[in-house]
């Protein structure tokens, strides 16, 4: 069963939908929507909302619309629209042509606003933004009414039309709902519906000089589209009375707004403002930098859509905010790639060895492509007297638990033979530049000629056949669990200086020359890697580390 067929786990949202279906509240229909703002790239938290909204529609044989909340032209760009659509498709979901924009409804929203003005429940206010904030009061004390609150309907209609026609400067007037300035819910203290903003819109051009606020556009857009269940994150819970008030005043189709806890990860920031700051200050290499929590970054790093959907669905739907350990996400990609990724050998920090008693010839050995999937078969890898091994796999003075190569010690080469280090070659500065070794021809892997056993097995690459590649070792961008948790420090103070290490002289087995951008592999004993889609060229392959084979951060934490 693939991700487009399986059912979502039971949760309170499904229980609510089930109740509505039993009572026939929406004539047996389930229509949801995913409403992103096109002012940035989607992040892992949005993936949870995407999987939930599209997943509910799929499970109940309903529909899920894609609607862009493009109500703030100064921050929105077509680049963000395109990236959002690409991310949703990559995750495996389809809006089936139901692509809408809040700007599609600007004329209708204006008509609805006129209706509220005529009912006497909306007015043009001429207070400044600072005065409006002051008049709203505090959560513990009531606000006070604007001196412009009791303008006549005709005066409000005339001013509102002039606002629309561009006859006023930005901030000179706003349109507000007339609700209750003493309400304990601050959202009901005469909220702003429209503000004047002389700005070019990426879809409507210069037609409009006024733009709706989110709280005004949100519910009415849901109603226009016939949405049955408007699934929002928890911060909109206090906005629900306003959502309901607008729709009740207009007497239009009334969706049900249901809130759930957003996804929060440790060692991460999710704020669009902070993510934009990381990009603009060039702390990261764009929105798709593999250290970012954006979906495009996970895609470039090498995460699979299946692993992300599995993760967000596994986290579940809750009513209270919580923080998920990022290791849970890393576990999801390990589990997925363990089944899919081809095992190969790559040496990141190479040290040359020469097997002095091996003949001057090349032998081709069998290597298993993936022990989890026999259908992936085997491949032939070249073996000769000159090899590359990891520098970390040799210690001239080994510690007690070191079971790899050292002077006079034996180790097995993966898929090959047992070798012994006979001599260490150093340069004039005392740096180790080469090892001279001997091999036991009766210990060929799988030959059955010898029952000799050694404690260590290391990977290697044939020196004359290896090709060089750049490998980028990505790690967590922040070195504390909650980068935004210290009010006395900037979140940028907690950037992990070792979040990216670039290795340029790596030696890879020859079969990887044909790897294409986006291909994923397990480098044996190293981790999972993906061919970078941004910097790879025909003559310079670049590999990104997707994730280590184990949770190394857990080991670090256990030592502290």
N, C-alpha and C positions, 0 to 999 in steps of 0.2 A: 504494500500500500504506500503510495507516494504522498507528499505533503499536500497535494490538492485533493486527496481522497479521504484522509483520516479525519476523525472527529476531534474537536477540541475537548480537553478535560472539562468536567462539570465545574461550573462556577456560578456566582450569584447573578451575573448578567444573563447567562443561559436560563437560569431559573426564572428570571423576569420575563424573558422572551417566551418561555414555555407557558407562563401564566397568561400572557397576552394572547397567545395562540388559542389557548383553551377558552378564553372569554370572547374571542373574535374581535378584539379591540381594533385591529388594523386589517380586518377582513382576511386574516390568514397570511398577510404579507410580512416579509422581513426585508427592509431596505436600509442599509447602513451607508456610511461615507467615510472616506479618509480625507481630511481637510487641511493639508499643509500650507504654511505661508511660504511663498517663493522668495525668501530673503536669506537663504543659506542652504547648505547641504543637509540632507537627512542624516540623523545619527542612529545609534543602536536602540535608543528609546523609541524612535519613530518606527523601527522595525517591529516592536511589540504591538504598536497601534495598528500597523498595516496587517500583521498576521491575525490580529483579533478581529478587525473590521471585515477584512476579506474572508477570513475563516468562518465567521458567523454567517455571512451571506452564503457562502458555499454550503455550509452544513444544513441550513434551513431552506435550501433551494431558492434563495433570494437574490438580491443584487447589492453590489457595493459601488458607489460612485467615487470618482476622483474629483475633488473640488478644490481648486486653489483659492486660498483666502488672500486675494490680491487687492487689499484695501489700503495699503501704504506704499504709494508709488516711489517714494524717496529711497526705499530700501530693497525694492524688488527688481529682479533682472530675469531675462529670458534664460540665461545660463542656469539659474536655479530651477526653473521650470523643467528644462531638459534633463537636468541631473536627477530630479525627483522621479520623473517618469522612467528613466533608465534604472534607477534603484528598485522601483516597485516591480518592473518586469524581471529584473535579475533575481529578485527574491522568489519569483515564480507565481506572481499574481497578475490578474488581468481585469481591467475596468471595462472591457468589452465595448469600447467606444463612448462610454459615459464620462466624458471629460468636460468638466464644468469649471467656471470661474465665478467668484463673487461679483466680478465686474460685469458678467452676463446679466446680472440682476440690478445694476445700478438704477436703471429707469424705474423698475418695479419698486425698489427700496425707497426711491424718492416719492413715488406715489403713496406708499405706505406711510411715510413720514408726514406727508400732507394730510393723510387721513387722521393721524394722531393730533396734528395741529388743529384741525377742524373739530375734533372731539374735545379740544381744550385740555389735552393731557401732554402736550409738547409745546415748547416756547423757545424763542430766540433769546439767548442770554448774551449780554455785552460785557460781563465781567472778564477780567484778564484770567489767564490760567492760574496765576498765583492767587488771585482773589477767590476763584472757584474752589481751589484747594483749601483755602482758609475758611470759607463759608461751609464747607462740608463737615467741619468739626472733627472730632476724634471718635474712635470706637466706643470710648467710655462717656462721651458727652454728645448731645445732639448738635446737628448743624443748624444753620439759619438760612432762611429763604433769600434768594436773590431779589434785589429791588426791581429786576426786570421780569420777575416770575408772573406777574399779573397783567402783562401786555394783552391787548385784545387779540382775538383770533385773526382779524383782518391785518393788524399790525404785524403779527408773527408771519402770516402768509406772505406779506409784502417783503419783509426783511429776508425771509428764507429764500424767496425767489431771487432777490438781489445777491444773496450769498452764492446761489447756484450760477448766476450770470457773471460772477467775477467782479462785482462792483465794490468789494471790500478787500482789505489787506488780510494776510494770514494772521489768525489770532484775534481779529477784531470782533468776531461774533462766533457763537456755537449754537447748535440746536440741542436742547436738553429735554429729557422726559420729565414730566411733572408727576412725581410719585410721593415721596415722604422724606423730608429732610430730618426727621427725628428717628427714622428706622434704625434699629440696632445693626441691620445689614447695610454696610456702607455702599454696596452696589445699588441700593434702591434710593439713595439720596440724590435724586435728580441727575441720573447719569447722562453723559454727553452721547448724542447720536451721530452728529456730524461736526466736523471741523473744516475750516477753510484751509486749503492747501493748493497753492498755485504750483503744480508739479506735473511733469509729463508722465503719463501712465504707459506702461509697456504694451498695453492692449488697446486702451481707449484714447490714447494720445492726449490731446489738450481739450477734450470735450468737457471734462468736469473740473470745477474749481473747489468742489466740496467732496469729501470722501467719508464713507461711513466708518464708525468704530466697529471693532470686532464683535462686541456684545450685540450691536444692532444688526449687523450683517449675518451673524452666525445662525440664529434661530430662524430668521425669515428665509434665508437660503435653504435651510433644512426643510422648511415648510413648502417652499416652492417646488423642491425636488421630490416631495412626498416621502421623505425619510421617516421611517417608523421608530428607529432606535438610534439616537444621537449619542455615540459612545465618546466620552471626554475623559481627560485625566483629572485627578482629584482636585487640582487647584480651581476647577470650574464649579465645584460643588456649591460655593457661596454665590455663584452667578446664576444658578438654576432658577431661583425665584424671579430674577429679571428676565431670563429666557421665557419663563411661563407668562410673565406679565405682558410682555410685548405681544405674544401670540394671542393671549386672551383678549387684549384690547382690540386687536385687528380681526378677531373672530375668523381665523384661518386654520388650516390643518395643523394639528398639534402633535409633533413628535415627542417621544419620551427621552429626556436627557438622563443618561446613566454614567456615573463617574467611577473610575478605577484608578488604582495607584500607578504612577508612572514608574518606569524602569530607571533605577539608579545603580551605577557601578562604582566600586571603589577604585582608587588610583586613576580617576578620570574626572573630567569636567564635561557637563552636558549643555551648559549655557551657550546659546548661539553667540551672545556678545563675547564671551571668553574664547570660544572657538574662532570667531572672526579676528579677535586680537592675536591669537597664535599665528593665524595666517598673515595678517597685515604686518606684524612685526617680524615675520620670516623666521620665527622660532621653529616652525615646521615648513615643509616643502609643499604648501598648498592644502586645499581641503581633502585631497586624496592621499596625503602623507600617511604611510602605514601605521604611524603612531597615533593618529587621530581616531576618535570613536565614530566617525562617519561611515555610512554603508559603503560609499565609494572607496574609502580607505581600507576597509576590511576586504573589499573585492580585490583591490590592487595588492594587498598584502598576501592574499592567497586563501582567505576563508571561503568556504563554499556556502551557497545560499541555503542548502539543507542544514548545515550546522547552525546557522544563525536562527533559522525558523525553529529548529529543534530546541535551541537554547531559550528563545523567548516564550515558546509554548510551555517548555518545562518549568520555567520560573512561575508560571501561573498568573491568575488574575486575583488581585487582592484589593481590599478597601483601605488599607493603611500603607503609607509610604515606608519603604525599607530599602536597604542597600544590599545589592547582590555582589558577592565576591567575584572579581573578574576571572578567578581561576575556574569558576563554573563554565564561563564562556570558553576558556581555553581548553577545558576538558571536552566540550562539545566538538570542537574542531579536531582535536586529537582522535576522538572516537570515529569521526567521519572519515578522516584521511587515513586512519589505520586500515580501513577496509578498501580504500580506493587508490592510495598513492603507491606508485612503483618504488621499490627500494633500490637505491643506487649508492655508489661510494664517491665521496668528495672529501678532499683534504683541505682544510681551511688555513691551517698554519703549517706549511709543508717542511718536512725534514727529509733529506734524501738518504736512502739506504742502498747499498750495493751488496748483492748476494754473491760472494766471491766464488763459491763452488757450483753456481748454477751455469749451465751451458749458454753459449752465445746464441740463443734462439728464443723465439716467442711461442708460448703455449697459451691456448685458449681454454679457459675454465668455465664451468657452468655456474651461474648465479641465479638464485630464486628472485623473481620479480616481486612477489608478494605472498608470504606464507599464509595470509588470511584468505587468499583467493587463488586456488590452484589453476583456475582458468587463465590467469595472467601469464602462466608459463615461466620459462627460463630464458636467459640471454647468455651470450658468450662474452667474456671479458678477457683482455690480453694480460699475460703475466710474463715477466722476464727478470733479468738480474738487477735492473735498476728500477727502483720504486720510490714513491713518495708516501710517507706516513705522517701522522699528526705529531708535531713537535711535543705536544703534551703527553704523548704515549711513550716518551722516553725520559728516564731520569738517570743521571750519571751516579747519583747517590740516592737510591730509592728509599722512601720511607717504608715502614713495616708492612703496611697494607697495600703497597703498590704492586700490582700483579701484571704490569705490562712490560715493556722492554727496558732492560738495564744491562750493563756490562756482565757477560757470563750468564745472563738469564734468557730463558726461552719464552716465546709467545707464539700463538697461532695467528697467521694471516687469514682473514675471512675468506672462505671458499678455496683456500690454497694450502700452504704448508706451514709446518712449525719451523721457526728460525731462531737462531741464537746470535746475540750481539758479541762479536769478537774484538772489535776495535772501534775507538771513538776518534774521529778526525776533527781537529780544531784549526781555526785560522790564527793569525799572529796576535789577535787580541784575546784569544782564549774562548772564542765563541764556537760552539759545536756546529759544524757545517755538513757532516756526513757520518754515517755509521757503516762499518763493514760487518757483514753478517754471513753466517753459513746456514744452509737449509738441510733438512732431513728428507730425502726424496721418498721415503716410505710413509710419510705422514700426510700425503695429499688428501685433502678433504673428500670423504666419501669413498676412498679407494679400498678401505678395509685392510690395508697391508700392515698397519701398525696400530697398537692399542695405547700408544703413548698419549698421555694427557697433560695439559698445562692449564694454569688457572686463568690466563688472559687470552682474549681474542681481540685483535685490532683490525681496522680497515686500512686500505691502501689504494693506490692508483699506479698503474704502470707509467714510469717516467716518460719514455719516448712516445707514448700514445695519449698522455693526458693533455688537456687544453686548459688554458688559463681563463678564469672568469672572475668577475667582481661579485662578492657576496656581502650583503648588507644584513647585519645582525641587529634586528629591531627588538627593543624591549619596552617596558612600560614608560610612558612619557613623564610620569610623576613618581617621586620616590616616597610619598606618604599616601595613606589611604584616602584622606579627605583634603585635597589641595585647597579647597575653599573654606575649610573649617576654622582657620586661624584669622580672626578679624584684625589682628595687629600686623598681619603680613599679606603681601600680594601673592596670589596663587602662583605667579611666575617664579616666586622664590623657591618653589618645590619641584622645579623641572629636574628630571633625572639626567645628569650630564652623560650618563652611559646608555641613554635610550637608543642611540644609533652608533654602531661601530662598523666602519667600512673596511673590508679586506679585499685587496686588489690582486694578490698573487696566488689565488686559490687554484688547486689542481683537481680537475673533475674527470671522471671516466669518459672515454671518447663518445659513447652513445648519447651523451647529453648535448652534443653539438647540434643535434636536430631538434632540441626542445624549442617550443614556441611560446611566446608571451602568454602567460596565464596557466601554463602547464605546472602541475604540482608533483613533488617527489618527497620521499623520505630519504634524507641523507643519513645513512646508517650511523647510529650512535651520536648524531648531531641534532636532529630535529626534522621538522617538515619545512620545505622550501618551495617557493614559487618563482617562475620566471617573471621578472618585473615588466609590466605593460607600458611603463612610461620611459624608461631609460635604456632598455635593451635595444641594441642595433644588430645588424647582420654580422659585424665584426667584433662586437663587444656584448656578450650576454651578461645580464645582471640578475642575480638571484636574491630574493628577499626571504628572510626567515619568517615563516608563518608563526610557528610556535615551537618551543623546545619539546623534547620527548617527555620531560617530567616537569612538575611545578617546582622550579628552582627557587622561587620566592618563598615557598613554604619552608624549604630547608633553611633559607636565610633567617626567616622569622623564628624558627625553632632554636637557632643558635643565640638569638638576642635575649 
